[in-house]
């Protein structure tokens, strides 16, 4: 049971797709930045051994002394793992290659699927006063991804606007259903967001038509376009909203954040002097 004496807990959303190269980490970084721009306090949990979300938010490899690996496997305290990013109101649980061995090490742990769930609900979390937690999952249906699905309220699925895009969704949906039946009955699909969309390309248009026909209201109205600025921003360790605030990519992620916060309203953080 939830503790009524604790403040309202953050909305936890896993950004997941077992297929690589679909804009998953890009969406996690830029949606987090767009939510922070709206005044939300946001934590991005990097659960991918590649650590790209950490890099994309300016957390240098040398500064990742404690990571999500330590949080899960060594029960490191949250306040020691979470780092502020250069973006106001946006915090990061960084990752590095240590996570690569986590799946094997988790197998022997009786609570292997609930480690992230418990870590993100410890009382120490209250001091961060978070509105949203986004989890950037690895591009596989591993124990790490299962941990994210057990820990979260909902799953946001980036879907690349290319051939066979919809075919990869079936296994992800099956995994969501399994987790719902065994460990997290309240788990739901937050929605599917089309990424890398080229409106001049007939294939992109066909993928959108197919997605909306098959998935209906699960597909966000917002579409993330294929945009050079979105591709360039990570090499400067910045979200596209900071790299080029007026770009079409920035506008799209702001629109996605607006759609999300319309569903999950929050009280903006009051800035302190």
C-alpha positions as CSV (number, residue, x, y, z in Angstrom):
1,X,0.0,0.0,0.0
2,X,1.1,3.6,-0.7
3,X,2.0,5.8,2.3
4,X,-0.5,8.7,2.5
5,X,2.1,10.8,4.4
6,X,4.5,10.8,1.5
7,X,4.2,13.5,-1.3
8,X,2.7,12.7,-4.6
9,X,4.9,10.2,-6.4
10,X,6.3,10.8,-9.9
11,X,4.8,9.3,-13.1
12,X,7.3,6.6,-14.2
13,X,7.5,6.0,-18.0
14,X,9.7,3.4,-19.7
15,X,10.9,4.3,-23.2
16,X,11.3,0.9,-24.8
17,X,11.6,-0.9,-28.1
18,X,13.7,-4.0,-28.5
19,X,14.7,-2.9,-32.0
20,X,17.8,-0.6,-32.1
21,X,18.1,2.6,-34.1
22,X,14.4,3.7,-33.7
23,X,15.1,6.9,-31.9
24,X,14.5,5.5,-28.4
25,X,17.4,7.3,-26.6
26,X,16.9,10.4,-28.6
27,X,13.2,10.4,-27.6
28,X,14.1,9.8,-23.9
29,X,16.6,12.7,-23.8
30,X,14.5,15.2,-25.7
31,X,11.2,14.4,-24.1
32,X,12.9,14.7,-20.7
33,X,14.3,18.1,-21.7
34,X,10.9,19.3,-23.0
35,X,9.2,18.2,-19.8
36,X,11.8,20.1,-17.8
37,X,11.3,23.2,-20.0
38,X,7.6,23.1,-19.0
39,X,8.7,23.3,-15.4
40,X,8.5,19.6,-14.4
41,X,11.3,18.1,-12.4
42,X,12.4,15.0,-14.3
43,X,14.8,12.1,-13.7
44,X,16.2,10.2,-16.7
45,X,17.3,6.7,-15.7
46,X,19.8,5.4,-18.2
47,X,19.3,1.6,-18.2
48,X,21.2,1.0,-21.4
49,X,24.8,-0.3,-21.1
50,X,25.8,1.9,-24.0
51,X,25.2,4.9,-21.7
52,X,24.1,7.1,-24.7
53,X,21.4,9.0,-22.7
54,X,24.0,9.9,-20.1
55,X,26.4,11.1,-22.8
56,X,23.7,13.0,-24.6
57,X,23.0,15.0,-21.4
58,X,26.6,15.9,-20.8
59,X,27.5,13.4,-18.1
60,X,31.2,12.5,-18.8
61,X,32.3,8.9,-18.5
62,X,34.8,9.9,-15.8
63,X,32.0,11.4,-13.8
64,X,29.9,8.2,-13.7
65,X,31.5,6.9,-10.5
66,X,28.2,5.4,-9.4
67,X,25.7,4.3,-12.0
68,X,22.4,2.4,-12.4
69,X,24.5,-0.7,-12.0
70,X,25.4,0.3,-8.5
71,X,21.8,1.3,-7.8
72,X,20.5,-2.2,-8.9
73,X,23.3,-4.6,-7.9
74,X,25.0,-2.9,-4.9
75,X,22.0,-1.0,-3.5
76,X,23.9,2.3,-3.7
77,X,21.9,5.2,-2.2
78,X,19.9,7.2,-4.8
79,X,21.4,10.5,-3.7
80,X,24.8,9.2,-4.5
81,X,23.9,8.0,-8.0
82,X,21.6,10.8,-9.3
83,X,23.4,13.7,-10.9
84,X,22.1,17.1,-12.1
85,X,22.4,17.7,-15.8
86,X,23.1,21.1,-17.4
87,X,19.4,21.5,-18.0
88,X,17.4,23.0,-15.1
89,X,15.1,20.5,-13.4
90,X,16.6,17.6,-15.3
91,X,18.5,14.9,-13.4
92,X,20.3,11.7,-14.6
93,X,20.9,8.3,-13.2
94,X,23.9,7.6,-15.5
95,X,25.0,4.2,-17.0
96,X,28.2,2.7,-18.3
97,X,29.4,-0.6,-19.7
98,X,29.2,-2.2,-16.2
99,X,25.5,-2.8,-17.0
100,X,26.5,-5.2,-19.7
101,X,26.9,-8.0,-17.1
102,X,23.9,-7.0,-15.1
103,X,21.6,-9.6,-16.8
104,X,23.8,-12.5,-15.8
105,X,24.2,-11.2,-12.2
106,X,20.5,-10.5,-11.8
107,X,19.5,-14.1,-12.6
108,X,20.6,-15.4,-9.2
109,X,18.8,-12.6,-7.3
110,X,15.4,-13.6,-5.9
111,X,14.1,-10.1,-6.4
112,X,15.7,-9.7,-9.8
113,X,12.7,-8.2,-11.5
114,X,11.8,-5.7,-8.7
115,X,15.2,-4.1,-8.0
116,X,14.5,-0.9,-10.0
117,X,10.9,-0.8,-8.8
118,X,12.1,-0.7,-5.2
119,X,15.0,1.7,-5.8
120,X,12.7,4.3,-7.4
121,X,10.3,4.1,-4.5
122,X,12.6,4.5,-1.6
123,X,11.8,7.4,0.8
124,X,15.1,9.2,-0.3
125,X,13.4,9.8,-3.7
126,X,11.0,12.3,-2.0
127,X,13.7,15.0,-1.6
128,X,14.1,15.3,-5.4
129,X,10.4,16.4,-5.7
130,X,10.1,14.7,-9.1
131,X,7.1,14.9,-11.4
132,X,8.3,12.4,-14.0
133,X,10.8,9.6,-14.3
134,X,11.8,8.4,-17.7
135,X,13.7,5.1,-18.1
136,X,15.8,4.7,-21.3
137,X,15.7,0.9,-21.8
138,X,18.3,-1.2,-23.7
139,X,17.4,-2.3,-27.2
140,X,16.5,-5.8,-26.1
141,X,13.8,-7.6,-24.1
142,X,16.3,-8.4,-21.3
143,X,16.0,-8.6,-17.5
144,X,16.9,-4.9,-17.4
145,X,13.9,-4.1,-19.7
146,X,11.7,-6.3,-17.5
147,X,13.0,-4.3,-14.4
148,X,11.9,-1.1,-16.2
149,X,8.4,-2.5,-17.0
150,X,7.9,-3.7,-13.4
151,X,9.1,-0.3,-12.1
152,X,7.0,1.9,-14.4
153,X,3.4,2.9,-14.8
154,X,3.5,2.9,-18.6
155,X,5.6,2.2,-21.6
156,X,6.2,4.7,-24.4
157,X,7.2,3.0,-27.7
158,X,9.2,5.0,-30.3
159,X,8.3,3.5,-33.8
160,X,10.6,4.2,-36.7
161,X,8.8,5.2,-39.8
162,X,10.3,2.4,-41.9
163,X,9.4,-1.0,-43.4
164,X,8.7,-3.8,-40.9
165,X,8.3,-1.2,-38.1
166,X,5.0,-2.7,-36.9
167,X,6.3,-6.3,-37.0
168,X,8.7,-5.7,-34.1
169,X,5.9,-4.4,-31.9
170,X,4.3,-7.8,-31.3
171,X,7.0,-9.2,-29.1
172,X,7.1,-6.0,-27.1
173,X,3.4,-6.1,-26.6
174,X,3.7,-9.8,-25.5
175,X,6.3,-8.8,-22.9
176,X,4.1,-6.0,-21.6
177,X,1.2,-8.5,-21.3
178,X,3.4,-11.0,-19.4
179,X,4.7,-8.4,-17.0
180,X,1.1,-7.2,-16.4
181,X,0.0,-10.7,-15.6
182,X,2.9,-11.6,-13.3
183,X,4.4,-8.5,-11.7
184,X,2.7,-5.2,-12.5
185,X,-1.0,-5.5,-13.1
186,X,-1.4,-1.7,-13.6
187,X,1.2,-1.5,-16.4
188,X,-0.2,0.0,-19.6
189,X,1.1,1.2,-23.0
190,X,1.4,5.0,-22.7
191,X,1.5,5.3,-26.5
192,X,3.4,4.8,-29.7
193,X,5.3,7.8,-31.1
194,X,6.4,7.8,-34.8
195,X,10.0,8.8,-35.2
196,X,12.4,9.7,-38.1
197,X,9.3,10.6,-40.2
198,X,9.9,12.0,-43.6
199,X,6.6,13.5,-44.9
200,X,8.0,13.5,-48.5
201,X,8.5,9.8,-48.3
202,X,5.5,7.6,-49.3
203,X,6.8,4.8,-47.0
204,X,6.7,7.1,-44.0
205,X,3.1,8.0,-44.8
206,X,2.2,4.3,-45.3
207,X,3.7,3.4,-41.9
208,X,1.7,6.2,-40.2
209,X,-1.5,5.0,-41.9
210,X,-0.9,1.4,-40.9
211,X,0.0,2.3,-37.3
212,X,-3.1,4.5,-36.9
213,X,-5.3,1.8,-38.4
214,X,-3.9,-1.0,-36.3
215,X,-3.2,0.9,-33.0
216,X,-5.8,3.7,-33.1
217,X,-5.6,6.1,-30.2
218,X,-2.4,4.5,-28.9
219,X,-0.5,6.5,-31.5
220,X,0.4,10.0,-30.4
221,X,-0.8,12.8,-32.6
222,X,2.7,14.2,-32.5
223,X,5.2,12.9,-35.1
224,X,8.9,13.3,-34.7
225,X,10.4,14.3,-38.1
226,X,13.7,13.2,-39.5
227,X,15.7,16.3,-38.7
228,X,19.4,17.1,-39.0
229,X,19.5,19.1,-35.8
230,X,18.1,16.2,-33.8
231,X,20.9,14.0,-35.2
232,X,23.6,16.6,-34.5
233,X,22.7,17.5,-31.0
234,X,24.1,14.4,-29.2
235,X,27.6,15.1,-30.5
236,X,27.5,18.3,-28.6
237,X,26.1,16.5,-25.5
238,X,22.9,18.5,-25.6
239,X,19.2,17.8,-26.2
240,X,18.0,19.4,-29.5
241,X,16.0,21.9,-27.5
242,X,19.2,23.4,-26.2
243,X,21.2,22.9,-29.4
244,X,18.7,24.5,-31.7
245,X,15.6,25.6,-29.9
246,X,13.8,26.7,-33.0
247,X,14.3,23.5,-35.0
248,X,11.5,21.3,-36.2
249,X,12.8,18.5,-34.0
250,X,12.6,20.8,-30.9
251,X,9.1,21.8,-31.8
252,X,8.0,18.2,-32.2
253,X,9.4,17.1,-28.8
254,X,7.7,20.1,-27.2
255,X,4.4,19.0,-28.8
256,X,5.0,15.4,-27.5
257,X,5.6,16.8,-24.0
258,X,2.4,18.8,-24.2
259,X,0.4,15.7,-25.2
260,X,1.9,13.8,-22.3
261,X,1.3,16.5,-19.7
262,X,-2.3,16.9,-20.9
263,X,-2.8,13.3,-19.8
264,X,-0.7,13.6,-16.6
265,X,-1.0,17.2,-15.3
266,X,1.6,18.3,-12.8
267,X,2.3,21.3,-10.6
268,X,5.3,23.3,-12.1
269,X,8.2,23.7,-9.8
270,X,8.6,27.1,-8.2
271,X,12.0,28.5,-9.0
272,X,14.0,29.5,-5.9
273,X,16.4,32.4,-5.9
